[in-house]
Amino acid sequence: MRILAIDTATKSCSIAIVDGETLMAEINLISGETHSKHLMGMVKQVFDLSGCHLSDIDGFAVTRGPGSFTGLRIGISAIKGLAMASGKSMVGVSVLDALAFQLSFTSSLICPTLDARKGEVYFALYRSCEGRLKKETEEQVLTPQKAISKINEPCVFFGEGAKTYQKVIEKEKGDLAYFLSPSQNILRASTVALISIYRFKNDMADDIDEFVPHYIRKSDAELAGEKKNLKSKNHLR
């Protein structure tokens, strides 16, 4: 099964095509510019590198969040367009699940983190049990201190959040905290594609029309709207 996958949830932009468990082509880019500037050009490049055409793709996968609100919308819009143009299905994958999957070989507790801005991180805890990745907590957004407060065993912290708040984590957890090299903190689209294959094979594709990002935290626009509505209600009383 050939899958084209996209991740635009973080500072890196990644696109890959896999055929089953075989990687055909992958491009990872960190440019500091908006992903919309490079995304479709990168899609063309992976098609050229893999020798595939849109009609050769059996399904599409994309990270659905958490992450950058703008980045998520860019990637999801692109995947929806490709899926609708080809008449194929799509699957959304959790960013934290995909990051954890990249470290599923370790026996230690796993804590993928993303910088959620405003002094907070998106995170969840995972553990690999007999070759299977088990999610031990729900996905949350908290301050780094609160996020790691209940961790009392060796734990691998990674992702953009771990990089940003490494000193805070080291201060709180000392020798219990382990970190990865910068290159290992990047989410690869090939991982997103591999995770999606199980869902495609079990008829668990997402509804393209109903599919939306999983932000966890409400956007500033939503919060502003709620505040405005609350003021209006109070004014009427």
NUZAVO-491652 format. One record per residue (C-alpha): x, y, z. Coordinates in steps of 0.02 Angstrom, whole numbers. Layout:
<vexkols>
+--------+--------+--------+
:      X :      Y :      Z :
+--------+--------+--------+
:      X :      Y :      Z :
...
+--------+--------+--------+
</vexkols>
This chain:
<vexkols>
+--------+--------+--------+
:      X :      Y :      Z :
+--------+--------+--------+
:      0 :      0 :      0 :
:     74 :    166 :    -54 :
:     47 :    311 :     66 :
:     91 :    494 :     47 :
:    109 :    578 :    216 :
:    134 :    759 :    269 :
:    184 :    839 :    434 :
:    177 :   1028 :    454 :
:    132 :   1035 :    639 :
:    301 :   1099 :    699 :
:    447 :   1204 :    636 :
:    500 :   1062 :    521 :
:    405 :   1017 :    364 :
:    411 :    835 :    312 :
:    338 :    740 :    164 :
:    360 :    556 :    123 :
:    297 :    416 :     13 :
:    306 :    238 :     78 :
:    260 :     73 :     -3 :
:    211 :    -41 :    140 :
:    359 :    -29 :    259 :
:    478 :     27 :    121 :
:    524 :    210 :    112 :
:    521 :    271 :    -68 :
:    560 :    455 :    -41 :
:    562 :    581 :    100 :
:    604 :    766 :    116 :
:    628 :    857 :    282 :
:    648 :   1045 :    286 :
:    675 :   1174 :    422 :
:    676 :   1344 :    338 :
:    605 :   1466 :    465 :
:    475 :   1517 :    335 :
:    291 :   1473 :    326 :
:    263 :   1294 :    267 :
:    141 :   1354 :    133 :
:    287 :   1429 :     37 :
:    373 :   1260 :     11 :
:    243 :   1124 :     37 :
:    175 :   1094 :   -138 :
:    349 :   1107 :   -213 :
:    406 :    973 :    -91 :
:    257 :    864 :   -140 :
:    313 :    875 :   -322 :
:    490 :    830 :   -269 :
:    440 :    672 :   -177 :
:    337 :    618 :   -326 :
:    487 :    646 :   -439 :
:    608 :    558 :   -320 :
:    494 :    408 :   -295 :
:    443 :    393 :   -477 :
:    261 :    394 :   -421 :
:    112 :    491 :   -485 :
:    -42 :    547 :   -391 :
:   -139 :    401 :   -465 :
:    -13 :    279 :   -388 :
:    -53 :    332 :   -209 :
:   -175 :    221 :   -114 :
:   -203 :    336 :     35 :
:   -149 :    497 :    119 :
:    -94 :    532 :    298 :
:    -67 :    693 :    394 :
:    -29 :    749 :    571 :
:   -188 :    816 :    651 :
:   -111 :    897 :    805 :
:    -67 :    958 :    927 :
:     53 :   1087 :    858 :
:     57 :   1253 :    768 :
:   -121 :   1305 :    726 :
:    -69 :   1381 :    560 :
:     48 :   1238 :    518 :
:    -86 :   1107 :    550 :
:   -212 :   1196 :    439 :
:    -84 :   1206 :    297 :
:    -44 :   1020 :    301 :
:   -224 :    963 :    323 :
:   -286 :   1074 :    181 :
:   -152 :   1003 :     65 :
:   -193 :    822 :    109 :
:   -379 :    851 :     90 :
:   -350 :    926 :    -82 :
:   -241 :    780 :   -138 :
:   -362 :    651 :    -68 :
:   -513 :    730 :   -151 :
:   -422 :    754 :   -317 :
:   -374 :    569 :   -320 :
:   -533 :    500 :   -244 :
:   -432 :    412 :   -107 :
:   -451 :    407 :     82 :
:   -354 :    500 :    217 :
:   -300 :    466 :    396 :
:   -254 :    589 :    532 :
:   -115 :    543 :    654 :
:    -73 :    620 :    823 :
:     91 :    715 :    822 :
:    134 :    649 :    995 :
:     91 :    469 :    945 :
:    205 :    484 :    793 :
:    349 :    556 :    894 :
:    332 :    418 :   1024 :
:    328 :    286 :    887 :
:    501 :    343 :    830 :
:    567 :    295 :   1002 :
:    465 :    138 :   1032 :
:    623 :     31 :   1044 :
:    670 :     99 :   1216 :
:    619 :     18 :   1380 :
:    613 :    185 :   1471 :
:    462 :    296 :   1495 :
:    441 :    409 :   1342 :
:    384 :    590 :   1347 :
:    369 :    676 :   1178 :
:    340 :    863 :   1199 :
:    299 :   1010 :   1088 :
:    322 :   1194 :   1127 :
:    144 :   1260 :   1149 :
:    204 :   1439 :   1177 :
:    142 :   1542 :   1325 :
:    262 :   1447 :   1438 :
:    175 :   1280 :   1409 :
:    204 :   1115 :   1320 :
:     95 :    986 :   1234 :
:    140 :    814 :   1299 :
:     89 :    635 :   1337 :
:    176 :    487 :   1418 :
:    208 :    321 :   1330 :
:    289 :    155 :   1368 :
:    343 :     15 :   1253 :
:    276 :   -153 :   1313 :
:    325 :   -313 :   1220 :
:    353 :   -218 :   1060 :
:    192 :   -119 :   1072 :
:    179 :     64 :   1116 :
:     59 :    101 :   1259 :
:     -8 :    275 :   1291 :
:     -9 :    302 :   1479 :
:    -87 :    476 :   1487 :
:   -202 :    581 :   1381 :
:   -130 :    722 :   1277 :
:   -121 :    881 :   1380 :
:    -55 :   1059 :   1381 :
:     29 :   1116 :   1543 :
:    181 :   1209 :   1605 :
:    339 :   1102 :   1592 :
:    348 :   1090 :   1782 :
:    171 :   1023 :   1797 :
:    191 :    909 :   1646 :
:    336 :    815 :   1725 :
:    286 :    829 :   1909 :
:    227 :    648 :   1925 :
:    374 :    568 :   1834 :
:    480 :    472 :   1960 :
:    578 :    354 :   1848 :
:    703 :    367 :   1704 :
:    617 :    455 :   1559 :
:    669 :    507 :   1383 :
:    612 :    684 :   1342 :
:    615 :    736 :   1160 :
:    531 :    847 :   1033 :
:    534 :   1036 :   1017 :
:    466 :   1059 :   1193 :
:    607 :    958 :   1270 :
:    734 :   1058 :   1173 :
:    658 :   1224 :   1227 :
:    638 :   1177 :   1411 :
:    785 :   1058 :   1433 :
:    862 :   1160 :   1575 :
:    696 :   1165 :   1668 :
:    674 :    976 :   1649 :
:    854 :    942 :   1703 :
:    831 :   1051 :   1858 :
:    670 :    960 :   1907 :
:    718 :    780 :   1864 :
:    907 :    775 :   1869 :
:    979 :    604 :   1824 :
:    806 :    535 :   1783 :
:    797 :    644 :   1626 :
:    872 :    588 :   1461 :
:    874 :    689 :   1300 :
:    902 :    654 :   1115 :
:   1015 :    740 :    990 :
:    936 :    886 :    892 :
:    912 :    781 :    734 :
:    812 :    651 :    833 :
:    687 :    782 :    892 :
:    615 :    800 :    717 :
:    455 :    710 :    668 :
:    471 :    617 :    503 :
:    325 :    600 :    383 :
:    376 :    420 :    348 :
:    330 :    381 :    529 :
:    159 :    459 :    503 :
:    135 :    352 :    348 :
:    185 :    191 :    437 :
:     62 :    224 :    580 :
:    -78 :    258 :    457 :
:    -62 :     90 :    367 :
:   -145 :     -6 :    509 :
:   -296 :    108 :    504 :
:   -311 :     99 :    315 :
:   -305 :    -91 :    319 :
:   -440 :    -96 :    453 :
:   -557 :     26 :    365 :
:   -526 :    162 :    493 :
:   -499 :    308 :    374 :
:   -562 :    480 :    424 :
:   -707 :    571 :    345 :
:   -627 :    704 :    234 :
:   -772 :    827 :    255 :
:   -779 :    809 :    445 :
:   -592 :    803 :    476 :
:   -525 :    947 :    582 :
:   -362 :    983 :    676 :
:   -342 :    925 :    856 :
:   -278 :   1082 :    940 :
:   -301 :   1032 :   1125 :
:   -292 :   1216 :   1172 :
:   -420 :   1340 :   1107 :
:   -355 :   1468 :    982 :
:   -335 :   1651 :   1029 :
:   -480 :   1691 :    913 :
:   -594 :   1567 :   1003 :
:   -544 :   1634 :   1173 :
:   -574 :   1812 :   1115 :
:   -745 :   1761 :   1049 :
:   -792 :   1678 :   1213 :
:   -736 :   1831 :   1310 :
:   -839 :   1943 :   1196 :
:   -993 :   1832 :   1215 :
:   -973 :   1831 :   1404 :
:   -966 :   2020 :   1408 :
:  -1123 :   2029 :   1300 :
:  -1217 :   1911 :   1417 :
:  -1164 :   2008 :   1570 :
:  -1218 :   2170 :   1487 :
:  -1393 :   2101 :   1459 :
:  -1417 :   2052 :   1641 :
+--------+--------+--------+
</vexkols>
